[in-house]
Amino acid sequence: MGGTLGTALVTGASSGIGLDLSCLLARDGARVVMSAGNEERLRRAAVWVRQQWPNADLLVVPADLGRGGAATALHTRVVEEAGPIDFLINNAGLGAAGPFAGTDLARALHIMQVNMTSLVELTQPCLKGMLARRRGRILNVASMAGFVPGPLMAIYYASKAFVLSFSEALAEEVRDSGVTVTALCPGPTTTGFQKRAGLAPTRSQNSRLVMASAPVAASGYRAALEGRRVVVPGLANKVMIQALRFMPRSAVAAAVRRAHHPIVPARDGADPRDEGPSR
């Protein structure tokens, strides 16, 4: 693959899936632009990538996608410093646990800004450039959550449904254009998201559906290179998605609620690489 990947922008690149995707891109010779909201964590992540791939062509661009206009500013800066974006990976994402009525409204709107608004704001200028050049890839990190309603994480699940639908629609719009759009829909993934979202350990975190971030990233990366529209990593997750089609939506919602019910108090401490969003 080598330099054929061109310039790749990865949001949420400081940990988890985003960090693993950055490593894959660096391995294959892309110019990798790593972006995240926490500059200190982001720079530590970039050091880690360079330790794995000493010849990596990396650019670190901190950006808080929870702020209006931040995505546009990020796109402008990346194009100025690294050239046109050939591979966009929208990985940044946030979540919050608990009943919606008890959720701080400002936090809910902040999640929507990061998970949906900034994703759209960043995708459109990148897509326009790709279409003009008749080549490019977009990988949007959605979730298995996008297929079902999510009691006790209602905003997060709804935002991932948006990402999935948006990605599939764009994939059809750009068919035969030389540009591809892929939605990565992982199940529960060990990236530290649970702690950041305020989640105590739940049944879903102890299920056979849980995967490490590295194979999830590899699955999404392969799918994007192959131009596939939707990928669900893991055999158990694929089976689960198919089974959900035959269940009443009310039953699915009830099952999701049970899965998110805390079983023990949350523990402090997380792996240094596991500080970003999960799915």
C-alpha positions as CSV (number, residue, x, y, z in Angstrom):
1,M,0.0,0.0,0.0
2,G,2.8,2.4,1.0
3,G,2.4,6.0,0.1
4,T,-0.8,5.4,-1.9
5,L,-2.8,6.2,1.2
6,G,-1.8,9.9,1.1
7,T,-2.8,12.1,4.0
8,A,-5.0,10.5,6.6
9,L,-6.8,12.4,9.4
10,V,-7.8,10.5,12.5
11,T,-10.0,12.1,15.2
12,G,-10.1,10.7,18.7
13,A,-6.6,9.5,18.0
14,S,-5.2,9.7,21.5
15,S,-6.3,6.2,22.6
16,G,-8.3,3.1,21.8
17,I,-9.5,2.5,18.3
18,G,-8.2,5.8,17.0
19,L,-4.7,5.2,18.3
20,D,-4.7,1.7,16.8
21,L,-5.9,3.0,13.4
22,S,-3.2,5.6,13.5
23,C,-0.6,2.8,14.0
24,L,-2.0,0.9,11.0
25,L,-1.9,4.0,8.8
26,A,1.7,4.7,9.9
27,R,2.7,1.2,9.2
28,D,1.4,1.5,5.7
29,G,3.2,4.7,4.9
30,A,0.4,7.3,5.2
31,R,1.0,10.8,6.3
32,V,-1.0,10.5,9.6
33,V,-2.6,13.6,11.2
34,M,-3.6,12.6,14.7
35,S,-6.2,14.8,16.4
36,A,-7.9,14.7,19.8
37,G,-9.2,17.2,22.4
38,N,-6.6,16.5,25.1
39,E,-3.2,17.7,23.8
40,E,-1.1,16.0,26.5
41,R,-2.7,12.6,25.8
42,L,-2.5,13.2,22.1
43,R,1.2,13.9,22.2
44,R,1.9,10.8,24.3
45,A,0.0,8.8,21.8
46,A,2.1,10.2,18.9
47,V,5.2,9.2,20.8
48,W,3.9,5.7,21.2
49,V,3.2,5.5,17.5
50,R,6.7,6.6,16.6
51,Q,8.1,4.0,19.0
52,Q,6.3,1.3,16.9
53,W,7.1,2.9,13.6
54,P,10.2,5.2,13.8
55,N,9.8,6.4,10.2
56,A,6.2,7.4,10.7
57,D,5.1,10.7,9.0
58,L,3.0,12.2,11.8
59,L,1.4,15.5,12.5
60,V,-0.3,16.3,15.8
61,V,-3.2,18.7,15.7
62,P,-5.2,19.1,18.9
63,A,-8.9,20.0,18.4
64,D,-11.8,20.1,20.7
65,L,-14.7,18.9,18.5
66,G,-17.1,19.7,21.3
67,R,-16.8,23.4,20.2
68,G,-18.9,24.8,17.4
69,G,-16.7,25.5,14.3
70,A,-13.8,23.4,15.6
71,A,-14.2,20.8,12.9
72,T,-14.0,23.5,10.1
73,A,-10.9,25.0,11.7
74,L,-9.3,21.5,12.0
75,H,-9.9,20.8,8.3
76,T,-8.4,24.2,7.3
77,R,-5.3,23.6,9.4
78,V,-4.7,20.1,8.2
79,V,-5.0,21.0,4.5
80,E,-2.7,24.0,5.0
81,E,0.0,21.9,6.8
82,A,-0.4,18.4,5.3
83,G,-2.3,18.8,2.0
84,P,-5.6,17.4,0.9
85,I,-7.2,14.8,3.1
86,D,-7.3,11.4,1.3
87,F,-8.5,9.2,4.2
88,L,-10.8,10.7,6.8
89,I,-11.4,8.6,10.0
90,N,-14.2,10.1,12.2
91,N,-13.5,8.3,15.4
92,A,-14.0,10.9,18.1
93,G,-17.0,10.1,20.2
94,L,-18.5,10.7,23.7
95,G,-21.2,9.1,25.8
96,A,-23.0,9.5,29.1
97,A,-24.7,6.9,31.3
98,G,-28.0,7.1,33.2
99,P,-31.6,8.1,32.5
100,F,-32.0,10.9,30.1
101,A,-34.2,12.9,32.4
102,G,-31.4,13.0,34.9
103,T,-28.7,13.9,32.4
104,D,-27.2,17.4,32.4
105,L,-28.6,19.0,29.2
106,A,-25.3,20.8,28.4
107,R,-23.5,17.5,28.5
108,A,-26.1,15.8,26.3
109,L,-25.7,18.6,23.7
110,H,-22.0,18.4,24.0
111,I,-22.1,14.7,23.1
112,M,-24.4,15.5,20.1
113,Q,-21.9,18.1,19.0
114,V,-18.9,15.7,19.0
115,N,-20.7,12.6,17.8
116,M,-22.8,14.1,15.0
117,T,-22.5,17.8,14.3
118,S,-18.7,18.0,14.1
119,L,-18.6,14.7,12.2
120,V,-20.8,16.3,9.5
121,E,-18.9,19.5,9.6
122,L,-15.6,17.7,9.0
123,T,-17.0,15.2,6.5
124,Q,-18.4,17.6,3.9
125,P,-15.3,19.6,3.0
126,C,-13.2,16.4,2.9
127,L,-15.8,14.7,0.7
128,K,-16.0,17.6,-1.7
129,G,-12.2,17.5,-2.2
130,M,-12.2,13.7,-2.6
131,L,-15.0,13.8,-5.2
132,A,-13.1,16.5,-7.1
133,R,-10.0,14.3,-7.1
134,R,-12.1,11.2,-7.7
135,R,-10.4,9.2,-5.0
136,G,-10.6,9.0,-1.2
137,R,-11.9,7.0,1.8
138,I,-14.0,7.9,4.7
139,L,-14.3,5.6,7.8
140,N,-17.0,6.7,10.3
141,V,-16.8,4.9,13.6
142,A,-20.4,4.1,14.5
143,S,-21.4,1.2,16.8
144,M,-23.6,-1.8,17.2
145,A,-25.5,0.7,19.3
146,G,-26.6,2.3,16.0
147,F,-28.9,-0.7,15.3
148,V,-30.9,-0.6,18.5
149,P,-32.5,1.8,21.1
150,G,-30.3,2.5,24.1
151,P,-32.1,3.0,27.4
152,L,-29.7,4.5,30.0
153,M,-27.4,5.7,27.2
154,A,-30.1,7.2,25.0
155,I,-28.2,10.1,23.5
156,Y,-25.1,8.0,22.7
157,Y,-27.1,5.2,21.0
158,A,-29.2,7.7,19.0
159,S,-26.0,9.5,17.8
160,K,-24.6,6.3,16.6
161,A,-27.8,5.5,14.7
162,F,-27.3,8.8,13.0
163,V,-23.7,8.0,12.1
164,L,-24.7,4.6,10.7
165,S,-27.6,6.0,8.6
166,F,-25.5,9.0,7.4
167,S,-22.6,6.8,6.3
168,E,-24.8,4.3,4.4
169,A,-26.6,7.2,2.6
170,L,-23.3,8.8,1.6
171,A,-21.9,5.5,0.5
172,E,-24.8,5.2,-2.0
173,E,-24.5,8.9,-3.1
174,V,-20.8,8.5,-4.0
175,R,-21.1,5.1,-5.6
176,D,-18.8,4.8,-8.7
177,S,-17.1,8.1,-7.9
178,G,-13.8,6.7,-6.7
179,V,-14.7,7.6,-3.1
180,T,-15.9,5.1,-0.5
181,V,-17.7,5.6,2.8
182,T,-17.5,2.9,5.5
183,A,-19.3,2.6,8.8
184,L,-17.4,0.6,11.5
185,C,-19.9,-0.8,14.0
186,P,-18.1,-2.5,16.9
187,G,-19.8,-3.9,19.9
188,P,-18.4,-3.3,23.4
189,T,-14.7,-2.5,23.1
190,T,-12.1,-2.2,25.8
191,T,-10.8,1.4,25.4
192,G,-11.6,3.1,28.7
193,F,-14.8,4.7,27.4
194,Q,-16.8,3.2,30.3
195,K,-15.0,5.2,32.9
196,R,-15.2,8.5,30.9
197,A,-18.9,8.0,30.4
198,G,-19.5,7.4,34.1
199,L,-20.4,3.7,33.6
200,A,-20.0,1.3,36.5
201,P,-19.3,-2.3,35.3
202,T,-22.3,-3.7,33.6
203,R,-23.4,-7.1,32.2
204,S,-22.6,-5.9,28.7
205,Q,-18.9,-5.4,29.6
206,N,-18.7,-9.0,30.8
207,S,-20.2,-10.6,27.7
208,R,-18.6,-12.6,24.9
209,L,-19.3,-9.6,22.6
210,V,-16.4,-7.5,24.2
211,M,-13.4,-7.1,22.0
212,A,-10.0,-5.4,22.3
213,S,-9.6,-2.2,20.3
214,A,-6.7,-3.5,18.1
215,P,-8.8,-6.2,16.2
216,V,-11.7,-3.8,16.0
217,A,-9.5,-1.2,14.4
218,A,-8.0,-3.7,12.0
219,S,-11.4,-4.9,10.9
220,G,-12.5,-1.3,10.2
221,Y,-9.3,-0.5,8.4
222,R,-9.6,-3.6,6.1
223,A,-13.2,-2.8,5.3
224,A,-12.3,0.8,4.4
225,L,-9.5,-0.3,2.1
226,E,-11.9,-2.7,0.4
227,G,-14.6,-0.1,0.1
228,R,-17.2,-2.0,2.1
229,R,-20.1,0.1,3.4
230,V,-20.7,-1.5,6.9
231,V,-18.6,-3.7,9.0
232,V,-19.4,-5.4,12.3
233,P,-16.3,-6.8,13.9
234,G,-16.4,-10.2,15.6
235,L,-18.5,-13.3,14.8
236,A,-20.6,-13.1,18.0
237,N,-21.4,-9.5,17.2
238,K,-22.4,-10.4,13.6
239,V,-24.7,-13.1,14.9
240,M,-26.2,-10.8,17.4
241,I,-27.1,-8.2,14.8
242,Q,-28.8,-10.7,12.7
243,A,-30.8,-12.1,15.6
244,L,-32.0,-8.6,16.6
245,R,-33.9,-8.5,13.3
246,F,-36.3,-11.1,14.6
247,M,-37.0,-9.5,18.0
248,P,-39.6,-6.9,18.8
249,R,-38.1,-3.4,19.3
250,S,-39.6,-3.2,22.8
251,A,-37.9,-6.5,23.8
252,V,-34.6,-5.2,22.3
253,A,-34.9,-2.0,24.3
254,A,-35.6,-3.9,27.5
255,A,-32.6,-6.2,26.9
256,V,-30.3,-3.2,26.3
257,R,-31.6,-1.6,29.5
258,R,-30.7,-4.8,31.5
259,A,-27.3,-4.9,29.9
260,H,-26.5,-1.4,31.0
261,H,-27.7,-1.9,34.6
262,P,-24.7,-1.5,36.9
263,I,-23.7,-4.7,38.7
264,V,-20.9,-3.4,41.0
265,P,-19.4,0.1,41.8
266,A,-17.0,1.6,39.2
267,R,-13.3,1.1,39.9
268,D,-10.7,3.8,39.6
269,G,-7.7,3.5,37.3
270,A,-7.4,2.6,33.6
271,D,-4.7,1.5,31.3
272,P,-2.7,4.6,30.0
273,R,-3.7,3.7,26.4
274,D,-7.4,3.3,27.4
275,E,-8.5,6.9,27.9
276,G,-10.6,7.5,24.8
277,P,-14.1,6.6,23.6
278,S,-15.4,3.1,23.2
279,R,-18.4,1.8,21.4
